[in-house]
Amino acid sequence: MTAECCAPIATPPAARPRPAHLLARLFAWIDVASQRRRLAELDERMLRDIGISREAARAEAARPFWDLPG
């Protein structure tokens, strides 16, 4: 056996998430969770004003915080 076969595989620096990216993702999760909570609290008139049905608002509000819009 060679030493190469047993050496740990290091993640290339470019593939590792940087702290700034992790922090940005955390803030995005917090923001999306807050927006979804507020969407769930809108009344029928407000939903009609923005063109969203109650069912669509419930579906969006039920999505997990990590499921960010595309």
Biopython code that builds the backbone (N, CA, C, O; Angstrom):
import numpy as np
from Bio.PDB.StructureBuilder import StructureBuilder

atoms = [
    (1, "MET", "N", (0.829, -1.192, 0.000)),
    (1, "MET", "CA", (0.000, 0.000, 0.000)),
    (1, "MET", "C", (0.865, 1.244, 0.000)),
    (1, "MET", "O", (1.920, 1.287, 0.633)),
    (2, "THR", "N", (0.415, 2.229, -0.701)),
    (2, "THR", "CA", (1.157, 3.480, -0.721)),
    (2, "THR", "C", (0.537, 4.428, 0.283)),
    (2, "THR", "O", (-0.602, 4.236, 0.711)),
    (3, "ALA", "N", (1.272, 5.434, 0.652)),
    (3, "ALA", "CA", (0.780, 6.426, 1.608)),
    (3, "ALA", "C", (-0.361, 7.246, 1.013)),
    (3, "ALA", "O", (-1.194, 7.786, 1.741)),
    (4, "GLU", "N", (-0.391, 7.333, -0.305)),
    (4, "GLU", "CA", (-1.432, 8.121, -0.963)),
    (4, "GLU", "C", (-2.819, 7.545, -0.761)),
    (4, "GLU", "O", (-3.791, 8.294, -0.670)),
    (5, "CYS", "N", (-2.929, 6.229, -0.690)),
    (5, "CYS", "CA", (-4.259, 5.627, -0.591)),
    (5, "CYS", "C", (-4.886, 5.867, 0.777)),
    (5, "CYS", "O", (-6.110, 5.829, 0.902)),
    (6, "CYS", "N", (-4.089, 6.110, 1.786)),
    (6, "CYS", "CA", (-4.621, 6.265, 3.134)),
    (6, "CYS", "C", (-4.613, 7.711, 3.618)),
    (6, "CYS", "O", (-5.048, 7.995, 4.735)),
    (7, "ALA", "N", (-4.133, 8.606, 2.802)),
    (7, "ALA", "CA", (-4.071, 10.012, 3.201)),
    (7, "ALA", "C", (-5.487, 10.590, 3.213)),
    (7, "ALA", "O", (-6.289, 10.279, 2.333)),
    (8, "PRO", "N", (-5.798, 11.429, 4.202)),
    (8, "PRO", "CA", (-7.131, 12.047, 4.217)),
    (8, "PRO", "C", (-7.324, 12.935, 3.000)),
    (8, "PRO", "O", (-6.387, 13.569, 2.514)),
    (9, "ILE", "N", (-8.538, 12.965, 2.531)),
    (9, "ILE", "CA", (-8.854, 13.794, 1.371)),
    (9, "ILE", "C", (-9.193, 15.186, 1.885)),
    (9, "ILE", "O", (-10.144, 15.373, 2.643)),
    (10, "ALA", "N", (-8.416, 16.129, 1.467)),
    (10, "ALA", "CA", (-8.643, 17.517, 1.902)),
    (10, "ALA", "C", (-9.591, 18.206, 0.933)),
    (10, "ALA", "O", (-9.519, 18.015, -0.281)),
    (11, "THR", "N", (-10.460, 18.994, 1.489)),
    (11, "THR", "CA", (-11.362, 19.782, 0.649)),
    (11, "THR", "C", (-10.583, 20.964, 0.096)),
    (11, "THR", "O", (-9.939, 21.688, 0.856)),
    (12, "PRO", "N", (-10.630, 21.168, -1.203)),
    (12, "PRO", "CA", (-9.908, 22.314, -1.766)),
    (12, "PRO", "C", (-10.436, 23.619, -1.169)),
    (12, "PRO", "O", (-11.634, 23.736, -0.911)),
    (13, "PRO", "N", (-9.570, 24.589, -0.951)),
    (13, "PRO", "CA", (-9.998, 25.855, -0.346)),
    (13, "PRO", "C", (-11.172, 26.509, -1.066)),
    (13, "PRO", "O", (-12.019, 27.120, -0.414)),
    (14, "ALA", "N", (-11.245, 26.400, -2.377)),
    (14, "ALA", "CA", (-12.335, 27.035, -3.116)),
    (14, "ALA", "C", (-13.681, 26.376, -2.818)),
    (14, "ALA", "O", (-14.722, 27.023, -2.936)),
    (15, "ALA", "N", (-13.675, 25.101, -2.435)),
    (15, "ALA", "CA", (-14.925, 24.380, -2.182)),
    (15, "ALA", "C", (-15.436, 24.593, -0.758)),
    (15, "ALA", "O", (-16.611, 24.348, -0.488)),
    (16, "ARG", "N", (-14.580, 25.043, 0.153)),
    (16, "ARG", "CA", (-14.999, 25.272, 1.535)),
    (16, "ARG", "C", (-15.788, 26.571, 1.643)),
    (16, "ARG", "O", (-15.378, 27.597, 1.099)),
    (17, "PRO", "N", (-16.931, 26.528, 2.352)),
    (17, "PRO", "CA", (-17.668, 27.783, 2.533)),
    (17, "PRO", "C", (-16.885, 28.723, 3.438)),
    (17, "PRO", "O", (-16.352, 28.305, 4.466)),
    (18, "ARG", "N", (-16.821, 29.961, 3.061)),
    (18, "ARG", "CA", (-16.123, 30.946, 3.885)),
    (18, "ARG", "C", (-17.074, 31.469, 4.942)),
    (18, "ARG", "O", (-18.289, 31.462, 4.742)),
    (19, "PRO", "N", (-16.537, 31.924, 6.065)),
    (19, "PRO", "CA", (-17.397, 32.441, 7.135)),
    (19, "PRO", "C", (-18.364, 33.523, 6.656)),
    (19, "PRO", "O", (-19.503, 33.577, 7.120)),
    (20, "ALA", "N", (-17.933, 34.375, 5.746)),
    (20, "ALA", "CA", (-18.821, 35.437, 5.252)),
    (20, "ALA", "C", (-20.018, 34.841, 4.512)),
    (20, "ALA", "O", (-21.136, 35.341, 4.632)),
    (21, "HIS", "N", (-19.784, 33.776, 3.749)),
    (21, "HIS", "CA", (-20.887, 33.123, 3.035)),
    (21, "HIS", "C", (-21.844, 32.456, 4.015)),
    (21, "HIS", "O", (-23.062, 32.506, 3.838)),
    (22, "LEU", "N", (-21.290, 31.835, 5.041)),
    (22, "LEU", "CA", (-22.138, 31.192, 6.039)),
    (22, "LEU", "C", (-22.986, 32.223, 6.774)),
    (22, "LEU", "O", (-24.166, 31.994, 7.042)),
    (23, "LEU", "N", (-22.384, 33.345, 7.091)),
    (23, "LEU", "CA", (-23.113, 34.410, 7.778)),
    (23, "LEU", "C", (-24.202, 34.987, 6.879)),
    (23, "LEU", "O", (-25.309, 35.259, 7.343)),
    (24, "ALA", "N", (-23.901, 35.171, 5.611)),
    (24, "ALA", "CA", (-24.893, 35.674, 4.658)),
    (24, "ALA", "C", (-26.060, 34.694, 4.534)),
    (24, "ALA", "O", (-27.217, 35.108, 4.461)),
    (25, "ARG", "N", (-25.759, 33.410, 4.510)),
    (25, "ARG", "CA", (-26.823, 32.408, 4.419)),
    (25, "ARG", "C", (-27.683, 32.423, 5.680)),
    (25, "ARG", "O", (-28.907, 32.313, 5.598)),
    (26, "LEU", "N", (-27.055, 32.556, 6.835)),
    (26, "LEU", "CA", (-27.794, 32.624, 8.094)),
    (26, "LEU", "C", (-28.763, 33.810, 8.084)),
    (26, "LEU", "O", (-29.928, 33.665, 8.454)),
    (27, "PHE", "N", (-28.281, 34.981, 7.659)),
    (27, "PHE", "CA", (-29.143, 36.156, 7.592)),
    (27, "PHE", "C", (-30.269, 35.973, 6.570)),
    (27, "PHE", "O", (-31.385, 36.442, 6.791)),
    (28, "ALA", "N", (-29.984, 35.300, 5.465)),
    (28, "ALA", "CA", (-31.023, 35.031, 4.465)),
    (28, "ALA", "C", (-32.096, 34.119, 5.062)),
    (28, "ALA", "O", (-33.287, 34.344, 4.847)),
    (29, "TRP", "N", (-31.688, 33.102, 5.803)),
    (29, "TRP", "CA", (-32.654, 32.202, 6.454)),
    (29, "TRP", "C", (-33.541, 32.977, 7.430)),
    (29, "TRP", "O", (-34.758, 32.798, 7.451)),
    (30, "ILE", "N", (-32.922, 33.833, 8.231)),
    (30, "ILE", "CA", (-33.677, 34.620, 9.208)),
    (30, "ILE", "C", (-34.671, 35.528, 8.496)),
    (30, "ILE", "O", (-35.825, 35.638, 8.910)),
    (31, "ASP", "N", (-34.224, 36.178, 7.427)),
    (31, "ASP", "CA", (-35.079, 37.089, 6.666)),
    (31, "ASP", "C", (-36.252, 36.354, 6.034)),
    (31, "ASP", "O", (-37.390, 36.816, 6.120)),
    (32, "VAL", "N", (-35.990, 35.217, 5.402)),
    (32, "VAL", "CA", (-37.048, 34.454, 4.743)),
    (32, "VAL", "C", (-38.052, 33.934, 5.777)),
    (32, "VAL", "O", (-39.259, 33.976, 5.538)),
    (33, "ALA", "N", (-37.570, 33.449, 6.912)),
    (33, "ALA", "CA", (-38.475, 32.962, 7.954)),
    (33, "ALA", "C", (-39.385, 34.090, 8.439)),
    (33, "ALA", "O", (-40.576, 33.876, 8.664)),
    (34, "SER", "N", (-38.828, 35.278, 8.598)),
    (34, "SER", "CA", (-39.613, 36.435, 9.034)),
    (34, "SER", "C", (-40.654, 36.812, 7.985)),
    (34, "SER", "O", (-41.806, 37.079, 8.327)),
    (35, "GLN", "N", (-40.265, 36.838, 6.724)),
    (35, "GLN", "CA", (-41.200, 37.178, 5.644)),
    (35, "GLN", "C", (-42.333, 36.166, 5.572)),
    (35, "GLN", "O", (-43.486, 36.542, 5.359)),
    (36, "ARG", "N", (-42.020, 34.894, 5.747)),
    (36, "ARG", "CA", (-43.057, 33.858, 5.684)),
    (36, "ARG", "C", (-44.014, 33.964, 6.862)),
    (36, "ARG", "O", (-45.214, 33.734, 6.708)),
    (37, "ARG", "N", (-43.496, 34.311, 8.040)),
    (37, "ARG", "CA", (-44.381, 34.515, 9.198)),
    (37, "ARG", "C", (-45.333, 35.679, 8.937)),
    (37, "ARG", "O", (-46.529, 35.584, 9.215)),
    (38, "ARG", "N", (-44.797, 36.783, 8.401)),
    (38, "ARG", "CA", (-45.650, 37.949, 8.110)),
    (38, "ARG", "C", (-46.674, 37.636, 7.025)),
    (38, "ARG", "O", (-47.814, 38.095, 7.106)),
    (39, "LEU", "N", (-46.293, 36.870, 6.023)),
    (39, "LEU", "CA", (-47.222, 36.480, 4.966)),
    (39, "LEU", "C", (-48.384, 35.678, 5.553)),
    (39, "LEU", "O", (-49.537, 35.866, 5.165)),
    (40, "ALA", "N", (-48.074, 34.791, 6.481)),
    (40, "ALA", "CA", (-49.125, 33.971, 7.105)),
    (40, "ALA", "C", (-50.093, 34.816, 7.922)),
    (40, "ALA", "O", (-51.231, 34.404, 8.145)),
    (41, "GLU", "N", (-49.664, 35.983, 8.369)),
    (41, "GLU", "CA", (-50.504, 36.847, 9.204)),
    (41, "GLU", "C", (-51.387, 37.808, 8.399)),
    (41, "GLU", "O", (-52.254, 38.467, 8.973)),
    (42, "LEU", "N", (-51.182, 37.895, 7.096)),
    (42, "LEU", "CA", (-51.978, 38.825, 6.290)),
    (42, "LEU", "C", (-53.427, 38.379, 6.229)),
    (42, "LEU", "O", (-53.722, 37.184, 6.183)),
    (43, "ASP", "N", (-54.331, 39.354, 6.230)),
    (43, "ASP", "CA", (-55.753, 39.021, 6.108)),
    (43, "ASP", "C", (-56.116, 38.896, 4.627)),
    (43, "ASP", "O", (-55.302, 39.165, 3.743)),
    (44, "GLU", "N", (-57.353, 38.483, 4.387)),
    (44, "GLU", "CA", (-57.810, 38.234, 3.009)),
    (44, "GLU", "C", (-57.687, 39.467, 2.116)),
    (44, "GLU", "O", (-57.300, 39.354, 0.953)),
    (45, "ARG", "N", (-58.011, 40.631, 2.649)),
    (45, "ARG", "CA", (-57.931, 41.867, 1.854)),
    (45, "ARG", "C", (-56.495, 42.135, 1.422)),
    (45, "ARG", "O", (-56.240, 42.467, 0.264)),
    (46, "MET", "N", (-55.568, 41.992, 2.349)),
    (46, "MET", "CA", (-54.156, 42.236, 2.024)),
    (46, "MET", "C", (-53.643, 41.219, 1.012)),
    (46, "MET", "O", (-52.905, 41.577, 0.094)),
    (47, "LEU", "N", (-54.024, 39.965, 1.170)),
    (47, "LEU", "CA", (-53.611, 38.942, 0.205)),
    (47, "LEU", "C", (-54.169, 39.247, -1.180)),
    (47, "LEU", "O", (-53.477, 39.087, -2.185)),
    (48, "ARG", "N", (-55.427, 39.688, -1.225)),
    (48, "ARG", "CA", (-56.041, 40.045, -2.508)),
    (48, "ARG", "C", (-55.289, 41.210, -3.149)),
    (48, "ARG", "O", (-55.086, 41.231, -4.363)),
    (49, "ASP", "N", (-54.875, 42.181, -2.324)),
    (49, "ASP", "CA", (-54.129, 43.343, -2.843)),
    (49, "ASP", "C", (-52.825, 42.933, -3.522)),
    (49, "ASP", "O", (-52.421, 43.542, -4.512)),
    (50, "ILE", "N", (-52.171, 41.909, -2.997)),
    (50, "ILE", "CA", (-50.896, 41.493, -3.595)),
    (50, "ILE", "C", (-51.058, 40.319, -4.560)),
    (50, "ILE", "O", (-50.080, 39.830, -5.126)),
    (51, "GLY", "N", (-52.316, 39.868, -4.744)),
    (51, "GLY", "CA", (-52.594, 38.841, -5.748)),
    (51, "GLY", "C", (-52.206, 37.438, -5.343)),
    (51, "GLY", "O", (-51.812, 36.636, -6.190)),
    (52, "ILE", "N", (-52.311, 37.125, -4.058)),
    (52, "ILE", "CA", (-51.965, 35.790, -3.570)),
    (52, "ILE", "C", (-53.179, 35.199, -2.861)),
    (52, "ILE", "O", (-53.836, 35.872, -2.066)),
    (53, "SER", "N", (-53.467, 33.944, -3.156)),
    (53, "SER", "CA", (-54.594, 33.279, -2.493)),
    (53, "SER", "C", (-54.176, 32.849, -1.087)),
    (53, "SER", "O", (-52.986, 32.757, -0.785)),
    (54, "ARG", "N", (-55.153, 32.592, -0.245)),
    (54, "ARG", "CA", (-54.879, 32.111, 1.109)),
    (54, "ARG", "C", (-54.118, 30.789, 1.055)),
    (54, "ARG", "O", (-53.210, 30.559, 1.854)),
    (55, "GLU", "N", (-54.488, 29.927, 0.118)),
    (55, "GLU", "CA", (-53.816, 28.628, -0.009)),
    (55, "GLU", "C", (-52.349, 28.797, -0.399)),
    (55, "GLU", "O", (-51.477, 28.115, 0.141)),
    (56, "ALA", "N", (-52.078, 29.705, -1.337)),
    (56, "ALA", "CA", (-50.687, 29.952, -1.751)),
    (56, "ALA", "C", (-49.883, 30.547, -0.599)),
    (56, "ALA", "O", (-48.715, 30.205, -0.410)),
    (57, "ALA", "N", (-50.506, 31.436, 0.169)),
    (57, "ALA", "CA", (-49.824, 32.040, 1.322)),
    (57, "ALA", "C", (-49.512, 30.982, 2.369)),
    (57, "ALA", "O", (-48.424, 30.977, 2.946)),
    (58, "ARG", "N", (-50.466, 30.083, 2.616)),
    (58, "ARG", "CA", (-50.230, 29.003, 3.590)),
    (58, "ARG", "C", (-49.111, 28.084, 3.116)),
    (58, "ARG", "O", (-48.245, 27.691, 3.898)),
    (59, "ALA", "N", (-49.137, 27.745, 1.833)),
    (59, "ALA", "CA", (-48.096, 26.864, 1.289)),
    (59, "ALA", "C", (-46.721, 27.503, 1.415)),
    (59, "ALA", "O", (-45.758, 26.835, 1.794)),
    (60, "GLU", "N", (-46.623, 28.783, 1.102)),
    (60, "GLU", "CA", (-45.330, 29.484, 1.211)),
    (60, "GLU", "C", (-44.893, 29.579, 2.667)),
    (60, "GLU", "O", (-43.721, 29.366, 2.979)),
    (61, "ALA", "N", (-45.820, 29.895, 3.550)),
    (61, "ALA", "CA", (-45.486, 30.035, 4.971)),
    (61, "ALA", "C", (-45.065, 28.706, 5.588)),
    (61, "ALA", "O", (-44.316, 28.685, 6.565)),
    (62, "ALA", "N", (-45.537, 27.605, 5.029)),
    (62, "ALA", "CA", (-45.218, 26.283, 5.567)),
    (62, "ALA", "C", (-43.846, 25.765, 5.119)),
    (62, "ALA", "O", (-43.337, 24.788, 5.668)),
    (63, "ARG", "N", (-43.261, 26.417, 4.131)),
    (63, "ARG", "CA", (-41.938, 25.966, 3.661)),
    (63, "ARG", "C", (-40.903, 26.156, 4.759)),
    (63, "ARG", "O", (-40.981, 27.127, 5.512)),
    (64, "PRO", "N", (-39.937, 25.252, 4.867)),
    (64, "PRO", "CA", (-38.898, 25.394, 5.893)),
    (64, "PRO", "C", (-37.992, 26.589, 5.592)),
    (64, "PRO", "O", (-37.840, 26.988, 4.437)),
    (65, "PHE", "N", (-37.403, 27.146, 6.625)),
    (65, "PHE", "CA", (-36.587, 28.366, 6.468)),
    (65, "PHE", "C", (-35.408, 28.157, 5.542)),
    (65, "PHE", "O", (-34.969, 29.102, 4.887)),
    (66, "TRP", "N", (-34.888, 26.951, 5.470)),
    (66, "TRP", "CA", (-33.712, 26.701, 4.621)),
    (66, "TRP", "C", (-34.076, 26.557, 3.150)),
    (66, "TRP", "O", (-33.187, 26.517, 2.300)),
    (67, "ASP", "N", (-35.363, 26.480, 2.835)),
    (67, "ASP", "CA", (-35.821, 26.360, 1.457)),
    (67, "ASP", "C", (-35.962, 27.763, 0.866)),
    (67, "ASP", "O", (-37.057, 28.320, 0.787)),
    (68, "LEU", "N", (-34.835, 28.308, 0.459)),
    (68, "LEU", "CA", (-34.809, 29.674, -0.047)),
    (68, "LEU", "C", (-35.355, 29.734, -1.473)),
    (68, "LEU", "O", (-35.191, 28.785, -2.241)),
    (69, "PRO", "N", (-36.004, 30.850, -1.830)),
    (69, "PRO", "CA", (-36.475, 31.002, -3.206)),
    (69, "PRO", "C", (-35.315, 30.947, -4.192)),
    (69, "PRO", "O", (-34.213, 31.413, -3.904)),
    (70, "GLY", "N", (-35.583, 30.372, -5.350)),
    (70, "GLY", "CA", (-34.598, 30.144, -6.387)),
    (70, "GLY", "C", (-33.884, 31.335, -6.828)),
    (70, "GLY", "O", (-33.025, 31.249, -7.706)),
]
sb = StructureBuilder()
sb.init_structure("model")
sb.init_model(0)
sb.init_chain("A")
sb.init_seg("    ")
for serial, (resi, resn, name, xyz) in enumerate(atoms, 1):
    if name == "N":
        sb.init_residue(resn, " ", resi, " ")
    sb.init_atom(name, np.array(xyz, "f"), 0.0, 1.0, " ", f" {name:<3s}", serial, name[0])
structure = sb.get_structure()
